[in-house]
Amino acid sequence: MVSTAVSLCGIHMDNPVMAASGTFGYGAEFADLYDINCLGSFSFKGTTLHPRFGNPTPRIAESASGMLNAVGLQNPGVEKVIEEELPRMRAFFSKPVMANVSGFALEEYVETCRLLDNQEQVGWLEVNISCPNVHGGGMSFGTRPQSAAEVTRAVKAVCKKPVIIKLSPNVSDIAAIARACEDAGADGLSLINTLVGMRLNLKTRKPILNNVTGGLSGPAILPVALAMVYRVYQAVRIPIVGMGGISCARDVVEMMLAGATAVQIGAANLVDPYICRDIIADLPVVMAQLGIHNLNDIIGGAHS
Amino acid sequence: MTQGQYTVISNRPIAAATWEMLLAGDTSALTRPGQFVNLRTGGHYLRRPLSVCAWDDSRLTLIYKVVGQGTDWLSERQAGDPIDMLCGLGNGFDTGLSGQYPLLIGGGVGLPPLYQLAHQLVDEGKQPRLIMGFNSVQEVFYREEFERLMPVTVTTMDGSCGVRGLVTEVPPETNCTYFYACGPSPMLRALCGCLTMPGQLSLEERMGCGFGACMGCTIRTRLGDKRVCKEGPVFLKEELIW
């Protein structure tokens, strides 16, 4: 018998597999397909203080082994999420959920986090300071240690629940930003968000995405994510949620060896809506094959 | 929605760069004409959405244009090959609003979803008519199939078949009170501009997932923001903003 259970910032998870924000909505589309209580948890769609339409289409482009998105944080706003999405979610998901929060000003992060922190269903807050597809906010908070720390401190001051800061890979020194967040009181870090990329339409000779650039995700970025998780693990003591191109149970083990306590599955959900369920079912099999009895034993295993 | 392996029964060219593929598999999630499938192709990460042309209890027909790597791969599939597909996506056409004499308008590979729609309208005792538009005679497909169901007017941009020009060149029959359209966006926009009758239009958009998770295909409508893959691809004329 193998054990897949882990603990993330003091909250028990049956397994380390979460669906990543922006690829799982508020869970309803997937709950129509399978019982999503098999998940360790999931991080719901990035939520902002005010409703957002996001960017005009085209919002999606493609690359070898990956995709670009420039959705631009479309969401109904925190009020509607609390009034409509969370009550609806209660009917099909009974575990603590991760609340993903974005903002365009410090006060927006603070207010949105404060409101969601009060919701019983919310287990963790995942503060996205790394969205590459919005202007005048999002990633700009996550590219300098000082502003990353500022957001962390402000959010921590109003939250009782664990605060996980979601980091951008589009920086020169991710370890420095990770340390700044830890010093500012972050309970955990999640990484990586998408990498800035672009595709062009050869007929129009213009960028495919209306936003010009988008965020690259999918298997193409797994090695980048592994290298960054590995590096951040050496720089901080707080737990890491590792993500970026994970597509199978072996990738989960690899990400945990690099230093992740839990993992998130993103783009793969969009290609195969059953992927999280299948990875969770496959995980004990892969563990047995690799001689792993308890997943906790392998977190950061590559460093010892 | 169902996900599964479907088996190619046949795959053949029916016009210039236009192919018809017949597949066997679970069609239980198909409930309305105008719904689509999202299929995996070799060498691509994301699936390819294709509207369903026709289906029965165990088979479905797709018609697609070879425009790039993904559809090129698709055209190389042979009888017996498996295809991984999400089936029964989107909302489809509502035939309840059609009236007795609905007008169907299809442009190029926008025509396929109108085929099952035409069957259903005829089965319901209605008398539809069709205007089908192409660039040239080499692209014309399914003319005879449609003509078995209803009167058909063909238009081509170069005049090599039927009426020269766009589908909007053809004045609608005076007894038509409702229309159904699928085709390129400029065609749909033009139709909304020149037709005074109400109708339904099937839209096309770049999609990530095809089942409502990624928000990659959201458009603004008069009734709020809607996902083309989930609340669409078929929209009422009245709700679209051009």
Interface residues (C-beta under 8 A of the other chain):
Chain A: G22 T23 F24 G25 E29 F30 D32 L33 K45 F53 G54 T57 P58 R59 I60 A61 E62 S63 A64 S65 G66 M67 N69 V71 Q74 I208 G218 P219 A267 N269 L270 V271 D272 P273 Y274
Chain B: M1 Q3 R40 G43 H44 Y45 L46 R47 L86 E205 R206 M207 G208 C209 F211 G212 A213 C214 M215 G216 C217 T218 I219 R220 D225 K230
